[in-house]
Amino acid sequence: MESTKFSLLFFYVIFLAILPTLKANIGHFDHVWHRRMKEAREAAKKAYKPNPMKVTAEFNAQVTRYIKYLYILISFLFFSACNR
């Protein structure tokens, strides 16, 4: 008997939680999502690079520059700490 009451209560809670989503009127927001889809496609077209080797070379150059910068910074901090 207790499990039946619990099951019935559980069903009513789930039903009442789902009911507002059925009447969400998502159609009113359809134009917003359509505009966002167009913006996303345009951004993807602008970001697309047809030459993957060039993209990889640019990425590697930036990583190399950053590693050199870190090396110089760390060595400066280490040597300045040793000379104190």
Backbone as CSV, one residue per row, in Angstrom:
resi,resn,N_x,N_y,N_z,CA_x,CA_y,CA_z,C_x,C_y,C_z
1,MET,0.826,-1.191,0.000,0.000,0.000,0.000,0.867,1.250,0.000
2,GLU,1.926,1.219,0.805,2.820,2.374,0.880,3.532,2.608,-0.443
3,SER,3.954,1.527,-1.096,4.655,1.690,-2.371,3.715,2.229,-3.447
4,THR,2.445,1.869,-3.365,1.467,2.375,-4.329,1.267,3.869,-4.135
5,LYS,1.194,4.316,-2.902,1.037,5.746,-2.617,2.272,6.514,-3.088
6,PHE,3.425,5.924,-2.809,4.668,6.571,-3.234,4.745,6.643,-4.758
7,SER,4.381,5.570,-5.437,4.411,5.549,-6.902,3.439,6.567,-7.475
8,LEU,2.274,6.660,-6.900,1.285,7.621,-7.366,1.766,9.050,-7.133
9,LEU,2.353,9.303,-5.975,2.897,10.630,-5.688,4.030,10.962,-6.650
10,PHE,4.898,9.998,-6.889,6.004,10.185,-7.812,5.488,10.517,-9.220
11,PHE,4.461,9.795,-9.666,3.871,10.045,-10.972,3.318,11.462,-11.053
12,TYR,2.592,11.909,-10.034,2.013,13.249,-10.047,3.097,14.335,-10.060
13,VAL,4.162,14.130,-9.308,5.245,15.110,-9.287,5.906,15.204,-10.660
14,ILE,6.192,14.073,-11.261,6.799,14.062,-12.593,5.856,14.689,-13.617
15,PHE,4.577,14.347,-13.530,3.600,14.896,-14.458,3.504,16.409,-14.329
16,LEU,3.482,16.903,-13.107,3.395,18.343,-12.894,4.687,19.062,-13.295
17,ALA,5.803,18.365,-13.249,7.066,18.961,-13.673,7.151,19.030,-15.197
18,ILE,6.579,18.054,-15.883,6.638,18.002,-17.343,5.582,18.896,-17.981
19,LEU,4.475,19.081,-17.348,3.363,19.834,-17.919,3.738,21.242,-18.394
20,PRO,4.502,22.040,-17.639,4.856,23.378,-18.146,5.727,23.351,-19.400
21,THR,6.528,22.322,-19.567,7.384,22.260,-20.753,6.574,21.985,-22.007
22,LEU,5.412,21.351,-21.863,4.577,21.092,-23.025,3.944,22.375,-23.550
23,LYS,3.781,23.336,-22.683,3.182,24.608,-23.071,4.236,25.720,-23.080
24,ALA,5.443,25.421,-23.466,6.541,26.380,-23.381,6.512,27.417,-24.496
25,ASN,5.713,27.224,-25.524,5.632,28.150,-26.664,7.018,28.423,-27.250
26,ILE,7.719,27.371,-27.534,9.071,27.513,-28.059,9.054,28.100,-29.461
27,GLY,7.925,28.052,-30.135,7.819,28.626,-31.471,8.079,30.119,-31.503
28,HIS,7.850,30.790,-30.392,8.102,32.222,-30.333,9.596,32.541,-30.396
29,PHE,10.426,31.594,-30.009,11.869,31.800,-30.000,12.543,31.233,-31.239
30,ASP,11.761,30.724,-32.150,12.327,30.082,-33.330,13.152,31.059,-34.165
31,HIS,12.706,32.299,-34.292,13.461,33.270,-35.083,14.806,33.599,-34.440
32,VAL,14.854,33.544,-33.117,16.114,33.799,-32.410,17.123,32.702,-32.731
33,TRP,16.673,31.448,-32.678,17.582,30.334,-32.950,17.993,30.314,-34.417
34,HIS,17.094,30.720,-35.303,17.435,30.764,-36.718,18.526,31.821,-36.970
35,ARG,18.398,32.977,-36.328,19.413,34.028,-36.469,20.746,33.570,-35.898
36,ARG,20.701,32.901,-34.746,21.940,32.410,-34.142,22.607,31.357,-35.024
37,MET,21.793,30.532,-35.691,22.343,29.519,-36.597,23.066,30.198,-37.756
38,LYS,22.449,31.251,-38.314,23.092,31.973,-39.416,24.396,32.624,-38.957
39,GLU,24.393,33.217,-37.776,25.604,33.844,-37.253,26.704,32.817,-37.025
40,ALA,26.329,31.657,-36.523,27.320,30.608,-36.264,27.921,30.090,-37.567
41,ARG,27.089,29.915,-38.568,27.605,29.457,-39.862,28.553,30.485,-40.477
42,GLU,28.186,31.758,-40.374,29.037,32.816,-40.919,30.379,32.865,-40.187
43,ALA,30.342,32.724,-38.862,31.584,32.724,-38.083,32.446,31.516,-38.448
44,ALA,31.809,30.375,-38.668,32.567,29.173,-39.044,33.210,29.348,-40.418
45,LYS,32.487,29.990,-41.350,33.053,30.230,-42.676,34.244,31.177,-42.605
46,LYS,34.167,32.193,-41.749,35.271,33.144,-41.609,36.486,32.490,-40.953
47,ALA,36.241,31.571,-40.030,37.338,30.949,-39.293,37.991,29.802,-40.058
48,TYR,37.353,29.314,-41.097,37.874,28.168,-41.836,39.145,28.536,-42.592
49,LYS,40.159,27.722,-42.415,41.427,27.883,-43.147,41.599,26.650,-44.034
50,PRO,41.685,26.839,-45.349,41.732,25.680,-46.246,43.073,24.944,-46.245
51,ASN,44.132,25.567,-45.727,45.445,24.943,-45.762,45.839,24.505,-44.341
52,PRO,45.669,23.226,-44.001,45.973,22.787,-42.643,47.468,22.837,-42.301
53,MET,48.319,22.711,-43.307,49.762,22.771,-43.034,50.169,24.171,-42.584
54,LYS,49.568,25.198,-43.184,49.865,26.573,-42.802,49.365,26.859,-41.386
55,VAL,48.191,26.358,-41.070,47.634,26.548,-39.725,48.538,25.881,-38.689
56,THR,48.986,24.670,-38.998,49.871,23.958,-38.082,51.193,24.684,-37.905
57,ALA,51.740,25.202,-38.991,53.008,25.938,-38.918,52.856,27.207,-38.074
58,GLU,51.738,27.926,-38.244,51.501,29.131,-37.434,51.362,28.783,-35.957
59,PHE,50.649,27.696,-35.684,50.476,27.267,-34.297,51.823,26.893,-33.684
60,ASN,52.617,26.134,-34.412,53.929,25.732,-33.898,54.835,26.943,-33.663
61,ALA,54.762,27.931,-34.541,55.570,29.141,-34.366,55.150,29.886,-33.098
62,GLN,53.867,29.980,-32.853,53.397,30.658,-31.647,53.804,29.905,-30.386
63,VAL,53.724,28.585,-30.415,54.140,27.783,-29.256,55.635,27.953,-29.010
64,THR,56.419,27.930,-30.083,57.866,28.103,-29.946,58.201,29.466,-29.350
65,ARG,57.523,30.512,-29.840,57.730,31.859,-29.299,57.393,31.917,-27.814
66,TYR,56.307,31.300,-27.433,55.887,31.310,-26.036,56.866,30.540,-25.154
67,ILE,57.347,29.399,-25.632,58.305,28.609,-24.852,59.614,29.381,-24.685
68,LYS,60.061,30.058,-25.737,61.272,30.877,-25.615,61.071,31.991,-24.598
69,TYR,59.899,32.616,-24.636,59.586,33.674,-23.676,59.622,33.128,-22.247
70,LEU,59.017,31.973,-22.035,59.028,31.370,-20.696,60.440,31.021,-20.263
71,TYR,61.245,30.502,-21.181,62.621,30.154,-20.856,63.403,31.395,-20.423
72,ILE,63.245,32.479,-21.173,63.943,33.720,-20.818,63.450,34.241,-19.477
73,LEU,62.151,34.210,-19.259,61.578,34.702,-18.010,62.037,33.873,-16.824
74,ILE,62.006,32.571,-16.956,62.415,31.705,-15.843,63.902,31.855,-15.563
75,SER,64.707,31.902,-16.617,66.144,32.048,-16.387,66.458,33.417,-15.773
76,PHE,65.748,34.460,-16.160,65.944,35.781,-15.553,65.582,35.747,-14.070
77,LEU,64.426,35.123,-13.759,64.015,35.054,-12.362,64.964,34.190,-11.542
78,PHE,65.451,33.104,-12.140,66.373,32.236,-11.409,67.695,32.935,-11.148
79,PHE,68.251,33.581,-12.177,69.550,34.233,-11.996,69.447,35.469,-11.119
80,SER,68.345,36.169,-11.173,68.195,37.330,-10.295,68.018,36.883,-8.853
81,ALA,67.416,35.723,-8.642,67.271,35.209,-7.274,68.620,34.695,-6.743
82,CYS,69.436,34.142,-7.638,70.757,33.644,-7.204,71.728,34.781,-6.903
83,ASN,71.574,35.917,-7.523,72.495,37.032,-7.331,72.137,37.920,-6.142
84,ARG,71.166,37.605,-5.410,70.770,38.415,-4.244,71.633,38.151,-3.061
